[in-house]
């Protein structure tokens, strides 16, 4: 929930300020699946889990595989009032906090949907009949490292 509130707050503040000053880390995600859709068929591809880090300044979202906001793909936020999702086939549509953003580079259009628990990246290559959908889930926070014991005098 904290991630969703951070995303929405930063999006609104960034819009009001007009310019962004700093990207902040908002979460890490683990890529779990990739599906290619072509000619009416969905083909699930094998993928090694990959950790992605997300950063935002309220206007854009940067996604990085290296953990660095400076070495990342940038997506411009176009909607920050929530994301509709359906948990089960035929179930009710619910709106959860999140943002949608897009990027176009070299004829390739990418659309990003980001909530506190999921990251979905849909890629539309310009000269292909395939659509690639990459789905990631929120990564567990790193485990706390115990403080080193200090020697005490007796």
N, CA and C of each residue as an Amber inpcrd file, in Angstrom:
protein
   462
   0.8290000  -1.1840000   0.0000000   0.0000000   0.0000000   0.0000000
   0.8740000   1.2490000   0.0000000   2.0000000   1.1780000   0.7290000
   2.8930000   2.3330000   0.7960000   3.4370000   2.6940000  -0.5840000
   3.7720000   1.6730000  -1.3910000   4.2640000   1.9140000  -2.7430000
   3.2110000   2.6210000  -3.5780000   1.9610000   2.1670000  -3.4860000
   0.8920000   2.7730000  -4.2740000   0.6810000   4.2240000  -3.8730000
   0.6930000   4.4920000  -2.5900000   0.5200000   5.8710000  -2.1280000
   1.6910000   6.7250000  -2.5900000   2.9070000   6.1790000  -2.5290000
   4.0850000   6.9150000  -2.9920000   3.9830000   7.2180000  -4.4810000
   3.5830000   6.2250000  -5.2750000   3.4580000   6.4280000  -6.7140000
   2.4450000   7.5200000  -7.0150000   1.2600000   7.4170000  -6.4150000
   0.2040000   8.4040000  -6.6860000   0.5910000   9.7920000  -6.2010000
   1.1700000   9.8860000  -5.0100000   1.5750000  11.1810000  -4.4700000
   2.6390000  11.8220000  -5.3390000   3.6420000  11.0480000  -5.7280000
   4.7020000  11.6000000  -6.5730000   4.1760000  12.0170000  -7.9350000
   3.2300000  11.2580000  -8.4670000   2.6560000  11.6240000  -9.7620000
   1.9230000  12.9550000  -9.6730000   1.1490000  13.1330000  -8.6160000
   0.4110000  14.3900000  -8.4490000   1.3700000  15.5420000  -8.1770000
   2.3230000  15.3510000  -7.3010000   3.2770000  16.4220000  -6.9940000
   4.1020000  16.7930000  -8.2150000   4.5200000  15.7990000  -8.9830000
   5.2960000  16.0760000 -10.1870000   4.4930000  16.8630000 -11.1960000
   3.2090000  16.5610000 -11.3190000   2.3470000  17.2900000 -12.2410000
   2.1780000  18.7320000 -11.7810000   2.0110000  18.9440000 -10.4880000
   1.8140000  20.2930000  -9.9630000   3.0790000  21.1390000 -10.0860000
   4.2280000  20.5250000  -9.8780000   5.4750000  21.2770000  -9.9210000
   5.9300000  21.5460000 -11.3500000   5.5240000  20.7130000 -12.2800000
   5.8820000  20.9310000 -13.6750000   7.2330000  20.3550000 -14.0490000
   8.1730000  20.3200000 -13.1370000   9.4670000  19.7210000 -13.4240000
   9.8510000  18.7950000 -12.2890000  10.5790000  17.7740000 -12.6240000
  11.0100000  16.8110000 -11.6220000  12.4250000  17.1490000 -11.1830000
  12.7120000  16.8340000  -9.9490000  14.0360000  17.1250000  -9.4490000
  14.8430000  15.8670000  -9.1870000  14.2060000  14.8110000  -8.7110000
  14.9720000  13.6420000  -8.3250000  14.1480000  12.3700000  -8.4470000
  14.7570000  11.3190000  -8.9570000  14.0980000  10.0270000  -9.0230000
  14.3210000   9.3010000  -7.7010000  13.2620000   8.6670000  -7.2070000
  13.3410000   7.9160000  -5.9520000  12.9760000   6.4590000  -6.2040000
  13.6520000   5.5890000  -5.4840000  13.3890000   4.1580000  -5.5960000
  12.0240000   3.8660000  -4.9830000  11.1650000   3.1650000  -5.7330000
   9.8350000   2.8660000  -5.2120000   9.5660000   1.3790000  -5.0660000
  10.4760000   0.5350000  -5.5350000  10.2700000  -0.8930000  -5.3440000
  11.0840000  -1.7380000  -6.3000000  11.1780000  -3.0040000  -5.9560000
  11.8580000  -3.9920000  -6.7890000  10.8560000  -5.0760000  -7.1720000
  11.0350000  -5.6140000  -8.3540000  10.1220000  -6.6160000  -8.8900000
  10.9360000  -7.7470000  -9.5060000  10.3780000  -8.9540000  -9.4790000
  11.0170000 -10.1290000 -10.0740000  10.1800000 -10.5610000 -11.2790000
  10.8140000 -10.5880000 -12.4620000  10.1210000 -11.0290000 -13.6730000
   9.8510000 -12.5200000 -13.5300000   8.5860000 -12.8870000 -13.6760000
   8.1720000 -14.2830000 -13.5230000   7.7370000 -14.9300000 -14.8280000
   7.2350000 -14.1110000 -15.7770000   6.7700000 -14.7230000 -17.0210000
   6.8580000 -13.7420000 -18.1840000   6.9640000 -14.3290000 -19.3630000
   6.9570000 -13.5510000 -20.6090000   6.1370000 -14.3560000 -21.6160000
   5.1890000 -13.6670000 -22.2470000   4.3030000 -14.3020000 -23.2110000
   4.3960000 -13.5440000 -24.5250000   4.5220000 -14.2840000 -25.6240000
   4.4860000 -13.6870000 -26.9590000   3.1320000 -14.0150000 -27.5590000
   2.4580000 -12.9810000 -28.0600000   1.1610000 -13.1740000 -28.6940000
   1.3440000 -12.8810000 -30.1780000   1.0220000 -13.8730000 -31.0140000
   1.1570000 -13.7280000 -32.4670000   0.1410000 -14.6290000 -33.1510000
  -0.4810000 -14.0970000 -34.1760000  -1.4260000 -14.8540000 -34.9910000
  -2.4860000 -15.5600000 -34.1510000  -2.9820000 -14.8740000 -33.1350000
  -4.0600000 -15.4200000 -32.3150000  -3.6370000 -16.4570000 -31.3030000
  -2.3440000 -16.6710000 -31.1390000  -1.8690000 -17.6630000 -30.1790000
  -0.9480000 -17.0110000 -29.1600000  -1.0520000 -17.4430000 -27.9190000
  -0.1690000 -16.9790000 -26.8560000   0.8580000 -18.0650000 -26.5860000
   2.1280000 -17.7030000 -26.7190000   3.2160000 -18.6550000 -26.5000000
   4.0260000 -18.2180000 -25.2910000   3.9800000 -19.0180000 -24.2340000
   4.7500000 -18.7040000 -23.0420000   6.2120000 -19.0380000 -23.3090000
   7.1050000 -18.0880000 -22.9990000   8.5300000 -18.3250000 -23.2250000
   9.2250000 -18.5710000 -21.9000000  10.2680000 -19.3540000 -21.9490000
  11.0560000 -19.6300000 -20.7550000  11.8810000 -18.3990000 -20.4290000
  11.9010000 -18.0330000 -19.1730000  12.6580000 -16.8550000 -18.7560000
  13.3010000 -17.1160000 -17.4020000  14.5220000 -16.6610000 -17.2690000
  15.2050000 -16.7200000 -15.9860000  14.7140000 -15.5400000 -15.1530000
  14.3310000 -15.7730000 -13.8880000  13.8580000 -14.6440000 -13.0750000
  14.8840000 -13.5030000 -13.0860000  14.3860000 -12.3030000 -13.2780000
  15.2220000 -11.1160000 -13.3820000  14.6940000 -10.0600000 -12.4260000
  15.5760000  -9.4440000 -11.6680000  15.1780000  -8.3960000 -10.7190000
  15.1910000  -7.0510000 -11.4280000  14.0850000  -6.3230000 -11.3190000
  13.9640000  -4.9810000 -11.8770000  13.7100000  -3.9960000 -10.7510000
  14.3390000  -2.8380000 -10.8210000  14.1270000  -1.7780000  -9.8380000
  13.3330000  -0.6670000 -10.4930000  12.3790000  -0.1010000  -9.7570000
  11.5390000   0.9800000 -10.2730000  11.8370000   2.2690000  -9.5140000
  11.9080000   3.3650000 -10.2730000  12.1710000   4.6940000  -9.7200000
  11.1600000   5.6600000 -10.3360000  10.7900000   6.7040000  -9.6090000
   9.9110000   7.7160000 -10.1860000  10.2550000   9.0970000  -9.6560000
   9.9130000  10.0940000 -10.4720000  10.0160000  11.4860000 -10.0560000
   8.6370000  12.1310000 -10.0750000   7.5950000  11.3330000 -10.2810000
   6.2410000  11.8400000 -10.3360000   5.7710000  12.1360000 -11.7450000
   6.6730000  12.2430000 -12.6820000   6.3220000  12.4980000 -14.0770000
   6.6470000  11.2830000 -14.9240000   7.7240000  10.6180000 -14.5990000
   8.1890000   9.4450000 -15.3320000   8.5060000   8.3180000 -14.3650000
   8.5620000   7.1120000 -14.9160000   8.9980000   5.9330000 -14.1750000
  10.2050000   5.3920000 -14.9140000  11.2290000   5.0490000 -14.1880000
  12.4110000   4.4100000 -14.7750000  12.4930000   2.9900000 -14.2520000
  12.7400000   2.0550000 -15.1750000  12.8690000   0.6460000 -14.8230000
  14.2790000   0.2070000 -15.1840000  14.9650000  -0.3890000 -14.2080000
  16.3630000  -0.7650000 -14.3940000  16.6140000  -2.2010000 -13.9700000
  17.3960000  -2.9020000 -14.7650000  17.8140000  -4.2500000 -14.3890000
  19.0970000  -4.2140000 -13.5710000  19.7740000  -3.0720000 -13.5680000
  21.0400000  -2.9610000 -12.8510000  20.8750000  -2.3730000 -11.4540000
  19.6960000  -1.8470000 -11.1530000  19.4790000  -1.2140000  -9.8590000
  19.8710000   0.2540000  -9.8490000  20.2840000   0.7930000 -10.9980000
  20.7050000   2.1840000 -11.1010000  19.6480000   2.9910000 -11.8510000
  19.2190000   4.1070000 -11.2750000  18.2110000   4.9430000 -11.9410000
  18.7660000   5.6200000 -13.1860000  20.0850000   5.7220000 -13.2750000
  20.7040000   6.3720000 -14.4320000  20.8720000   5.4280000 -15.6190000
  20.7980000   4.1280000 -15.3800000  20.9410000   3.1170000 -16.4270000
  19.6020000   2.3910000 -16.5420000  18.5800000   3.1230000 -17.0440000
  17.2290000   2.5880000 -17.0070000  16.4300000   3.0040000 -18.2340000
  15.3440000   2.2740000 -18.4820000  14.3780000   2.6530000 -19.5170000
  13.3700000   3.5900000 -18.8630000  13.0390000   4.6580000 -19.5550000
  12.1400000   5.6620000 -18.9770000  10.7690000   5.6190000 -19.6490000
   9.7240000   5.7070000 -18.8330000   8.3420000   5.6760000 -19.2840000
   7.6310000   6.9110000 -18.7360000   6.9390000   7.6430000 -19.5910000
   6.2180000   8.8470000 -19.1780000   4.8370000   8.4610000 -18.6530000
   4.5220000   8.8980000 -17.4330000   3.2370000   8.5870000 -16.8140000
   2.1290000   9.3300000 -17.5450000   1.0900000   8.5980000 -17.9490000
  -0.0610000   9.2400000 -18.5770000  -1.3390000   9.0200000 -17.7770000
  -1.2920000   8.1560000 -16.7980000  -2.4640000   7.9330000 -15.9600000
  -2.0120000   7.4910000 -14.5770000  -2.5370000   8.1640000 -13.5490000
  -2.1220000   7.8340000 -12.1850000  -3.3100000   7.6790000 -11.2410000
  -4.4930000   7.4350000 -11.7930000  -5.6830000   7.3310000 -10.9390000
  -6.1020000   5.8870000 -10.6740000  -5.2180000   4.9600000 -10.8860000
  -5.5020000   3.5690000 -10.5700000  -5.4830000   2.6810000 -11.7930000
  -5.4930000   1.3750000 -11.5300000  -5.4230000   0.3680000 -12.5800000
  -6.5600000  -0.6190000 -12.3480000  -7.3090000  -0.8920000 -13.3870000
  -8.3760000  -1.8820000 -13.2830000  -7.7960000  -3.2800000 -13.4150000
  -8.2970000  -4.1890000 -12.6050000  -7.8620000  -5.5800000 -12.7200000
  -9.0060000  -6.5110000 -12.3310000  -8.9190000  -7.7120000 -12.8200000
  -9.9120000  -8.7390000 -12.5470000  -9.1630000  -9.9280000 -11.9740000
  -9.4690000 -10.3070000 -10.7530000  -8.7310000 -11.3760000 -10.0690000
  -9.0630000 -12.7680000 -10.6080000 -10.3030000 -12.9740000 -11.0580000
 -10.6740000 -14.2850000 -11.5780000 -11.5500000 -14.1110000 -12.8100000
 -11.5710000 -15.1170000 -13.6490000 -12.3650000 -15.0540000 -14.8800000
 -13.8310000 -14.8580000 -14.5100000 -14.4140000 -13.8140000 -15.0610000
 -15.8100000 -13.5130000 -14.7720000 -16.0290000 -12.7840000 -13.4590000
 -14.9580000 -12.5710000 -12.7010000 -15.0670000 -11.8790000 -11.4180000
 -15.2460000 -10.3820000 -11.6090000 -15.4600000  -9.6710000 -10.5180000
 -15.6760000  -8.2300000 -10.6250000 -14.3850000  -7.4800000 -10.9840000
 -14.5540000  -6.3750000 -11.6750000 -13.4280000  -5.5130000 -12.0020000
 -13.2100000  -4.5820000 -10.8170000 -11.9790000  -4.5120000 -10.3350000
 -11.6600000  -3.6150000  -9.2280000 -10.5670000  -2.6570000  -9.6670000
 -10.5120000  -1.5000000  -9.0430000  -9.4810000  -0.5150000  -9.3430000
  -8.5300000  -0.4550000  -8.1490000  -7.2450000  -0.6390000  -8.4300000
  -6.2260000  -0.5930000  -7.3820000  -5.2970000   0.5810000  -7.6540000
  -4.6740000   1.1470000  -6.6340000  -3.7420000   2.2630000  -6.8480000
  -2.5900000   1.8340000  -7.7520000  -2.2340000   2.7040000  -8.6770000
  -1.1390000   2.4100000  -9.5790000  -1.0590000   3.4420000 -10.6860000
  -0.0570000   3.2770000 -11.5410000   0.1430000   4.2080000 -12.6470000
   0.3010000   3.4340000 -13.9490000   0.0310000   4.1420000 -15.0380000
   0.2840000   3.6200000 -16.3660000   1.1940000   4.6150000 -17.0610000
   2.1450000   4.0900000 -17.8040000   3.1250000   4.9400000 -18.4740000
   3.4870000   4.3090000 -19.8120000   4.0480000   5.1240000 -20.7050000
   4.4240000   4.5910000 -22.0110000   5.7580000   5.1560000 -22.4700000
   6.3240000   4.4660000 -23.4550000   7.5990000   4.8650000 -24.0340000
   7.5950000   4.4600000 -25.5010000   8.1390000   5.3220000 -26.3500000
   8.3100000   4.9650000 -27.7580000   9.7340000   5.3090000 -28.1410000
  10.4410000   4.2990000 -28.6090000  11.8340000   4.4990000 -28.9880000
  12.1600000   3.5500000 -30.1350000  12.6780000   4.1050000 -31.2090000
  13.0740000   3.2850000 -32.3530000  11.9280000   2.5150000 -32.9790000
  10.7220000   3.0720000 -32.9540000   9.5750000   2.4010000 -33.5390000
   8.9540000   1.3410000 -32.6650000   9.4460000   1.1740000 -31.4430000
   8.9020000   0.1880000 -30.5190000   8.1200000   0.9300000 -29.4390000
   6.8400000   0.5740000 -29.2890000   5.9860000   1.1700000 -28.2680000
   5.9410000   0.2350000 -27.0720000   6.1430000   0.7930000 -25.8860000
   6.0670000   0.0030000 -24.6500000   5.0630000   0.6560000 -23.7180000
   4.2380000  -0.1600000 -23.0870000   3.2480000   0.3280000 -22.1420000
   3.5130000  -0.3520000 -20.8070000   3.5620000   0.4410000 -19.7270000
   3.8830000  -0.0500000 -18.3840000   2.6810000   0.1280000 -17.4780000
   2.3540000  -0.9210000 -16.7280000   1.3340000  -0.8490000 -15.6670000
   2.0440000  -1.2230000 -14.3820000   1.9500000  -0.3410000 -13.3890000
   2.7020000  -0.5330000 -12.1490000   1.7890000  -0.3410000 -10.9530000
   1.7120000  -1.3770000 -10.1070000   1.0000000  -1.2940000  -8.8340000
   1.9960000  -1.6720000  -7.7450000   1.5440000  -1.6850000  -6.5100000
   2.4690000  -2.0510000  -5.4400000   2.8800000  -3.5200000  -5.5010000
   2.0870000  -4.3620000  -6.1670000   2.4100000  -5.7820000  -6.1840000
   2.8090000  -6.3280000  -7.5600000   2.5640000  -5.5730000  -8.6400000
   2.8860000  -6.0890000  -9.9640000   3.4410000  -5.0090000 -10.8860000
   4.1950000  -5.4750000 -11.8530000   4.7090000  -4.6370000 -12.9300000
   4.4510000  -5.4230000 -14.2150000   3.7200000  -4.8190000 -15.1450000
   3.4480000  -5.4700000 -16.4200000   3.9400000  -4.5630000 -17.5280000
   4.7560000  -5.1050000 -18.3970000   5.3170000  -4.3600000 -19.5110000
   4.8500000  -5.0290000 -20.7980000   4.1260000  -4.2730000 -21.6350000
   3.6450000  -4.7790000 -22.9150000   4.4190000  -4.0760000 -24.0160000
   5.0510000  -4.8530000 -24.8850000   5.8920000  -4.3150000 -25.9530000
   5.2440000  -4.5870000 -27.3010000   5.1430000  -3.5160000 -28.1010000
   4.5770000  -3.6000000 -29.4440000   5.6720000  -3.2460000 -30.4450000
   6.4280000  -4.2450000 -30.9430000   7.4670000  -3.9440000 -31.9370000
   6.8330000  -3.3670000 -33.2010000   7.4860000  -2.3640000 -33.7830000
   6.9430000  -1.6670000 -34.9390000   6.8340000  -2.4940000 -36.2000000
   7.7310000  -3.4210000 -36.4290000   7.7330000  -4.1860000 -37.6820000
   7.5080000  -5.6720000 -37.4290000   6.6750000  -5.9820000 -36.4550000
   6.4280000  -7.3760000 -36.1090000   4.9450000  -7.5690000 -35.8520000
   4.4800000  -8.7950000 -36.0190000   3.0970000  -9.0910000 -35.6890000
   2.9710000  -9.6740000 -34.2830000   4.0420000  -9.5860000 -33.5000000
   4.0460000 -10.1160000 -32.1410000   3.8530000  -9.0050000 -31.1190000
   3.2220000  -9.3610000 -30.0260000   3.1380000  -8.5050000 -28.8450000
   3.7990000  -9.3080000 -27.7330000   4.6490000  -8.6600000 -26.9560000
   5.3510000  -9.3640000 -25.8790000   4.8860000  -8.7860000 -24.5500000
   4.4040000  -9.6610000 -23.6730000   3.9060000  -9.2460000 -22.3620000
   4.8220000  -9.8320000 -21.3010000   5.4290000  -8.9510000 -20.5220000
   6.3340000  -9.3730000 -19.4490000   5.6720000  -9.0350000 -18.1230000
   5.5920000 -10.0080000 -17.2310000   4.9210000  -9.8160000 -15.9490000
   5.9040000 -10.0540000 -14.8070000   5.9130000  -9.1180000 -13.8630000
   6.7820000  -9.2360000 -12.6890000   5.9580000  -9.0050000 -11.4250000
   6.4100000  -9.5970000 -10.3410000   5.7500000  -9.4280000  -9.0440000
   6.7150000  -8.7500000  -8.0850000   6.1530000  -8.1020000  -7.0730000
   6.9710000  -7.3880000  -6.0970000   7.9620000  -8.3480000  -5.4440000
   9.1860000  -7.8900000  -5.3300000  10.2370000  -8.6850000  -4.6930000
  10.1320000  -8.5160000  -3.1820000  10.4480000  -9.5720000  -2.4910000
  10.4740000  -9.4750000  -1.0330000  11.5920000  -8.5210000  -0.6330000
  11.3480000  -7.7060000   0.3940000  12.4210000  -6.8080000   0.8200000
  13.6190000  -7.6120000   1.3120000  14.8140000  -7.0520000   1.1750000
  15.9920000  -7.7980000   1.6350000  15.9040000  -8.0660000   3.1300000
  16.4480000  -9.1990000   3.5140000  16.4440000  -9.5510000   4.9340000
  17.3860000  -8.6340000   5.6880000  16.9960000  -8.3230000   6.8950000
  17.8300000  -7.4620000   7.7350000  19.1100000  -8.2010000   8.0920000
  20.1880000  -7.4830000   8.0960000  21.4780000  -8.0520000   8.4720000
  21.7180000  -7.6860000   9.9290000  21.9670000  -8.6720000  10.7620000
  22.1800000  -8.3470000  12.1750000  23.4380000  -7.5000000  12.3540000
  23.3520000  -6.6020000  13.2910000  24.4990000  -5.7480000  13.5950000
  25.6130000  -6.6070000  14.1700000  26.8780000  -6.2860000  13.8290000
  27.9700000  -7.0870000  14.3790000  28.0180000  -6.9370000  15.8990000
  28.3530000  -8.0420000  16.5150000  28.4510000  -7.9930000  17.9860000
  29.6820000  -7.1990000  18.3880000  29.5370000  -6.4370000  19.4250000
  30.6660000  -5.6770000  19.9260000  31.2050000  -6.3520000  21.1770000
  32.4890000  -6.2900000  21.3190000  33.1080000  -6.8900000  22.5000000
  32.8100000  -6.0130000  23.7080000  32.3920000  -6.6290000  24.7530000
  32.1260000  -5.8590000  25.9740000  33.0890000  -6.3070000  27.0550000
  33.4790000  -5.3520000  27.8520000  34.4070000  -5.6900000  28.9360000
  33.6180000  -6.2030000  30.1230000  34.1900000  -7.1630000  30.7940000
  33.5170000  -7.7290000  31.9760000  34.2680000  -7.4000000  33.1920000
